[in-house]
């Protein structure tokens, strides 16, 4: 169980804590922070199962796969379609603020749906997390899951390693997570989003510079772009040689 695994961590061997901190199953946390289970604060629902027959239905609708979900963002450049009934559309429709968590592949990879498009649904290899209450900030939880999976390795053993690694709804629902006061959640999320935006901007700038370099490389090396060279220079050189 996750709690048993977390209980083995080395920090329990050092009982001395900084002022204002408490020991929890996640380690030392501020006293104002609580530890809750994901299933306590989120409604969790897996998406619609895939089938070849449903790909040729009468109501094809675009849906998200694990390949569309990355840490902290969604790639919507390529969407597959599948048949959804009216009832399934209501059940699997996404709302702004929903978190999408990968069941397989890069297990636990999480991004937030921000209403980028209308009429988008999701398949069963994704878990949809929708906040049950107004004291939780989904962006904060998205970054927490990224921290827990990629840096702290807190949920090691949460996926089924006997076959294809996967994260079941039952396992996900009992994940312990820290829950600071809402104002602190929002501020943490704001800071991390600002840094994220700078990273994206820098990546876009680098991509633009690389494209400029390739264009210049081709034009300069093919003579399509002339630099510091005129016909007069050529004539002067030829006259000197004579």
C-alpha positions as CSV (number, residue, x, y, z in Angstrom):
1,X,0.0,0.0,0.0
2,X,1.1,3.6,-0.6
3,X,1.0,4.6,3.0
4,X,3.2,1.6,4.0
5,X,5.7,2.5,1.3
6,X,5.8,6.2,2.3
7,X,6.2,5.1,5.9
8,X,9.6,3.7,5.1
9,X,11.1,7.0,4.1
10,X,14.3,8.1,5.7
11,X,12.9,11.4,7.1
12,X,11.1,9.4,9.8
13,X,14.5,8.7,11.3
14,X,15.0,12.4,12.0
15,X,12.2,13.6,14.4
16,X,13.5,17.2,14.7
17,X,11.3,19.4,12.6
18,X,11.6,23.1,11.7
19,X,9.2,25.4,13.6
20,X,5.7,25.4,12.1
21,X,6.1,22.0,10.5
22,X,4.4,18.6,11.3
23,X,5.3,15.1,10.3
24,X,2.9,13.4,7.9
25,X,2.9,10.3,5.7
26,X,4.3,12.5,2.9
27,X,7.1,13.8,5.1
28,X,7.4,17.2,6.9
29,X,4.8,19.7,5.9
30,X,3.6,23.1,7.2
31,X,1.1,22.7,10.1
32,X,-1.5,24.6,8.1
33,X,-1.4,21.9,5.3
34,X,-3.6,18.8,5.4
35,X,-3.0,15.4,3.8
36,X,-6.1,14.1,1.9
37,X,-6.8,11.4,-0.7
38,X,-7.3,12.3,-4.3
39,X,-10.7,10.5,-4.2
40,X,-11.8,12.7,-1.3
41,X,-11.5,16.0,-3.3
42,X,-11.9,14.8,-6.9
43,X,-14.6,12.8,-8.8
44,X,-12.5,10.3,-10.8
45,X,-13.9,8.8,-14.1
46,X,-12.1,6.8,-16.8
47,X,-13.0,7.5,-20.4
48,X,-14.8,5.5,-23.1
49,X,-13.3,2.2,-24.2
50,X,-11.9,2.0,-27.7
51,X,-13.3,-0.4,-30.3
52,X,-12.9,-0.7,-34.1
53,X,-16.7,-0.9,-34.5
54,X,-17.2,2.3,-32.7
55,X,-14.7,4.1,-35.0
56,X,-17.3,3.8,-37.8
57,X,-20.3,4.9,-35.8
58,X,-22.9,7.5,-36.8
59,X,-21.8,10.1,-34.2
60,X,-18.0,10.4,-34.6
61,X,-16.5,12.8,-32.1
62,X,-12.9,13.8,-31.4
63,X,-11.3,12.4,-28.2
64,X,-8.1,12.6,-26.3
65,X,-5.6,9.8,-25.9
66,X,-2.6,9.4,-23.6
67,X,-0.5,10.6,-26.6
68,X,-2.2,14.0,-26.3
69,X,-1.4,14.4,-22.6
70,X,2.0,15.7,-21.4
71,X,3.3,17.0,-18.1
72,X,1.4,20.3,-17.7
73,X,0.0,20.7,-21.2
74,X,-2.1,19.1,-24.0
75,X,-1.1,18.6,-27.6
76,X,-4.3,19.0,-29.6
77,X,-2.6,19.0,-33.1
78,X,-3.8,15.5,-33.8
79,X,-7.1,14.1,-32.5
80,X,-8.7,10.7,-33.4
81,X,-12.5,10.3,-33.6
82,X,-14.8,7.6,-32.2
83,X,-18.5,7.1,-32.0
84,X,-20.2,8.6,-28.9
85,X,-23.9,8.3,-28.0
86,X,-25.7,11.3,-26.6
87,X,-25.5,9.7,-23.1
88,X,-21.8,9.1,-23.5
89,X,-21.3,12.7,-24.7
90,X,-22.8,13.9,-21.4
91,X,-20.8,11.4,-19.4
92,X,-17.4,12.0,-21.0
93,X,-17.6,15.7,-21.8
94,X,-14.7,17.7,-20.4
95,X,-15.1,20.9,-18.4
96,X,-12.7,23.7,-17.7
97,X,-10.5,22.8,-14.8
98,X,-10.7,19.0,-15.3
99,X,-7.4,17.1,-14.8
100,X,-6.5,14.3,-17.2
101,X,-4.1,11.7,-15.8
102,X,-2.5,8.9,-17.9
103,X,-3.4,5.4,-16.8
104,X,-0.6,3.8,-19.0
105,X,2.5,4.9,-21.0
106,X,4.1,7.5,-18.9
107,X,2.0,6.6,-15.9
108,X,0.6,9.5,-13.9
109,X,1.4,12.2,-16.6
110,X,-1.1,15.0,-15.9
111,X,-2.5,18.0,-17.7
112,X,-5.5,20.3,-17.3
113,X,-8.3,20.9,-19.7
114,X,-8.9,24.6,-20.2
115,X,-11.7,24.5,-22.7
116,X,-9.5,24.9,-25.7
117,X,-12.1,23.4,-28.0
118,X,-15.7,22.4,-27.9
119,X,-17.0,18.8,-28.1
120,X,-13.9,17.0,-27.0
121,X,-14.1,13.7,-25.1
122,X,-11.5,11.2,-23.8
123,X,-10.8,7.5,-23.9
124,X,-10.4,4.9,-21.2
125,X,-6.6,5.1,-20.8
126,X,-7.2,8.5,-19.2
127,X,-8.6,9.4,-15.8
128,X,-10.7,12.6,-15.6
129,X,-10.4,14.3,-12.2
130,X,-13.1,16.9,-11.4
131,X,-12.9,18.9,-8.2
132,X,-15.7,18.1,-5.8
133,X,-15.3,21.2,-3.7
134,X,-14.2,24.8,-4.0
135,X,-11.2,24.5,-1.6
136,X,-8.9,22.8,-4.2
137,X,-7.0,24.4,-7.0
138,X,-6.6,21.9,-9.9
139,X,-3.4,23.6,-11.2
140,X,-1.8,23.1,-7.8
141,X,-2.7,19.4,-7.8
142,X,-1.4,19.0,-11.4
143,X,2.0,20.3,-10.3
144,X,1.9,18.2,-7.2
145,X,1.4,15.0,-9.3
146,X,4.3,16.0,-11.5
147,X,6.5,16.5,-8.4
148,X,5.4,13.3,-6.8
149,X,5.9,11.1,-10.0
150,X,9.0,12.7,-11.5
151,X,11.0,14.1,-8.6
152,X,10.0,12.4,-5.3
153,X,9.0,9.0,-6.6
154,X,6.3,8.9,-3.9
155,X,3.9,6.7,-5.8
156,X,6.4,4.0,-6.8
157,X,4.6,0.7,-7.1
158,X,1.2,2.3,-7.8
159,X,1.1,0.9,-11.3
160,X,0.6,-2.7,-12.2
161,X,4.1,-4.0,-13.2
162,X,3.0,-7.6,-13.8
163,X,1.8,-6.9,-17.3
164,X,1.6,-3.5,-19.0
165,X,2.2,-0.8,-16.4
166,X,-1.1,1.0,-15.6
167,X,-2.6,3.1,-13.0
168,X,-6.1,1.9,-11.9
169,X,-8.8,4.3,-10.7
170,X,-8.8,2.6,-7.3
171,X,-5.1,3.2,-6.9
172,X,-5.3,6.8,-8.0
173,X,-8.2,7.6,-5.7
174,X,-6.2,6.7,-2.6
175,X,-3.1,8.7,-3.5
176,X,-2.3,11.0,-0.5
177,X,-1.6,14.6,-1.5
178,X,-0.9,17.8,0.5
179,X,-3.6,20.4,0.6
180,X,-2.5,23.9,1.7
181,X,-5.0,26.6,2.3
182,X,-6.7,27.7,-1.0
183,X,-4.9,31.0,-1.1
184,X,-1.5,29.3,-0.8
185,X,-2.5,26.7,-3.4
186,X,-3.3,29.6,-5.8
187,X,-0.1,31.4,-5.2
188,X,2.1,28.3,-5.7
189,X,0.2,27.6,-8.9
190,X,0.6,31.2,-10.1
191,X,4.4,31.1,-9.5
192,X,4.8,27.7,-11.3
193,X,2.6,28.8,-14.2
194,X,4.7,32.0,-14.7
195,X,7.9,29.9,-14.8
196,X,6.2,27.5,-17.2
197,X,5.2,30.3,-19.5
198,X,8.8,31.6,-19.6
199,X,10.1,28.2,-20.5
200,X,7.5,27.9,-23.4
201,X,8.5,31.4,-24.6
202,X,12.2,30.6,-24.5
203,X,11.6,27.4,-26.4
204,X,9.6,29.3,-29.1
205,X,12.3,31.8,-29.3
206,X,15.0,29.1,-29.7
207,X,12.9,27.4,-32.4
208,X,12.5,30.7,-34.3
209,X,16.3,31.3,-34.1
210,X,17.0,27.8,-35.3
211,X,14.7,28.2,-38.2
212,X,16.3,31.6,-39.1
213,X,19.7,29.9,-39.0
214,X,18.7,27.1,-41.4
215,X,17.2,29.7,-43.8
216,X,20.4,31.8,-43.7
217,X,22.6,28.7,-44.0
218,X,20.8,27.7,-47.2
219,X,20.6,31.1,-48.8
220,X,24.2,32.1,-48.0
221,X,25.7,28.8,-49.1
222,X,23.7,28.8,-52.4
223,X,24.5,32.5,-53.2
224,X,20.8,33.5,-53.0
225,X,21.8,36.0,-50.3
226,X,24.9,38.1,-51.0
227,X,26.8,39.7,-48.2
228,X,29.6,42.3,-48.5
229,X,30.1,41.6,-52.2
230,X,29.3,43.8,-55.3
231,X,30.0,43.8,-59.0
232,X,32.5,46.7,-58.5
233,X,34.5,44.5,-56.1
234,X,34.8,41.9,-58.9
235,X,35.9,44.4,-61.5
236,X,38.5,45.9,-59.3
237,X,39.9,42.5,-58.5
238,X,40.1,41.5,-62.1
239,X,41.8,44.8,-63.1
240,X,44.5,44.3,-60.4
241,X,45.2,40.8,-61.5
242,X,45.9,42.0,-65.1
